[in-house]
Amino acid sequence: MKKIAVIFGTRPDTIKLASIILELKKEKKFFKVITIATAQHRQMLDQVLNIFKITPDYDLNIMVPQQSLATLTKNTIGKLGEVLLKEHPDMVIVQGDTTTTFVGSLVAFYHQIPVGHVEAGLRTNDKANPFPEEINRRLTSVLTDLHFAPTDTAKKALLKENISAESIFVTGNTVIDALNISIKKNYKFTVPMLNEVISQRKKIILVTMHRRENWGKPMKGACNAVKRLAIQYPDFNFVFPVHLNPVVKEVVHNTLDNLKNVFLIAPLDYSDFVNFMSKTYLIITDSGGVQEEGPHFGIPILVLRKVTERPEAVKYGTVKLVGLDEDKIFRTSKRLIENKSAYKKMASAVNPYGDGLSAKRTVQILKNYFNISNSLIKEFIPHK
């Protein structure tokens, strides 16, 4: 039996590791799973753990108020080191590009434990965008033994960095596995306002913004565009789960308060968010995960960034990069609201991110790695 330590700390990485954890736990004959939560994001992490019914074997609870990245890194190294020294697993699995991801791979390397990296190979090639995620994932790749690339584009990025092709596998993105678990046909929202918005039977535009590189003037421009849209299209409802960061809250509320068709609400838990997302008409966001989730539902997405580490949906046409220019956001949204053929073209584009089998592929790759079996891996290929 091989011992696999799965390390996570934020809402996004936990969502994308949940299906792998559950799949590994089905294979009790071959794997013992050790789940380690750094709790880099405490409240949002706990919500996701409850949804997927995962109780961490170790909860390091490292987050303290106003913690710097340097302090977060130092505290995580120390506590993770203690756990890995005690358990000494046969492999460590990390996901994505958080500080937990990089530190988890680094500490595993220090203990000479192989690393598997889920969602490997995402790149913008701009170390400041997104910050600090672009550097976290690059550093993790240097330390990784098995690269679980979500797309062929991600695989090519790794090959450009002289990573061995034999260590890279295109699995698709486990975010789609998580959606298949979480989306319910007759879902009842825990936030009454969401049920109210749905009951009005208006088309809904979902807005999210939180990235630190967008704070200040760029975010103000995006909010101004949303305000103009809300005024021009009173038959649309605009729902904006507002990030808890005071910098974000101040800009959003100062610009968008007191508009009858704009609903500013607290951040949603994962189940509420994805089930609500599935019912929207258009999404305006700077989120990375939403860029992957939206295409699953055939929802056009306008991305409030200069660059994206997820270019596949841009290539296929379900995502457009609009940056933070107020006029460009307004004009592009207006076109999708008024031009049915432009909307249909984006809404019917190929979903390049997954087919719901990513966790199964990942576990089979682990079986092959440990010589438990030797099955041919059919890599993920996007199709309509």
Secondary structure as GFF3:
##gff-version 3
##sequence-region A 1 384
A	DSSP	beta_strand	2	8	.	.	.	ID=ss1
A	DSSP	alpha_helix	11	26	.	.	.	ID=ss2
A	DSSP	beta_strand	31	37	.	.	.	ID=ss3
A	DSSP	alpha_helix	42	52	.	.	.	ID=ss4
A	DSSP	beta_strand	58	59	.	.	.	ID=ss5
A	DSSP	alpha_helix	69	87	.	.	.	ID=ss6
A	DSSP	beta_strand	91	95	.	.	.	ID=ss7
A	DSSP	alpha_helix	99	110	.	.	.	ID=ss8
A	DSSP	beta_strand	115	118	.	.	.	ID=ss9
A	DSSP	alpha_helix	133	143	.	.	.	ID=ss10
A	DSSP	beta_strand	146	149	.	.	.	ID=ss11
A	DSSP	alpha_helix	152	160	.	.	.	ID=ss12
A	DSSP	three_ten_helix	165	167	.	.	.	ID=ss13
A	DSSP	beta_strand	168	170	.	.	.	ID=ss14
A	DSSP	alpha_helix	174	182	.	.	.	ID=ss15
A	DSSP	alpha_helix	192	199	.	.	.	ID=ss16
A	DSSP	beta_strand	203	208	.	.	.	ID=ss17
A	DSSP	three_ten_helix	212	214	.	.	.	ID=ss18
A	DSSP	alpha_helix	217	232	.	.	.	ID=ss19
A	DSSP	beta_strand	236	241	.	.	.	ID=ss20
A	DSSP	alpha_helix	246	256	.	.	.	ID=ss21
A	DSSP	beta_strand	262	265	.	.	.	ID=ss22
A	DSSP	alpha_helix	270	277	.	.	.	ID=ss23
A	DSSP	beta_strand	282	285	.	.	.	ID=ss24
A	DSSP	alpha_helix	289	297	.	.	.	ID=ss25
A	DSSP	beta_strand	301	303	.	.	.	ID=ss26
A	DSSP	alpha_helix	312	316	.	.	.	ID=ss27
A	DSSP	beta_strand	319	321	.	.	.	ID=ss28
A	DSSP	alpha_helix	326	338	.	.	.	ID=ss29
A	DSSP	alpha_helix	340	347	.	.	.	ID=ss30
A	DSSP	alpha_helix	358	369	.	.	.	ID=ss31
###
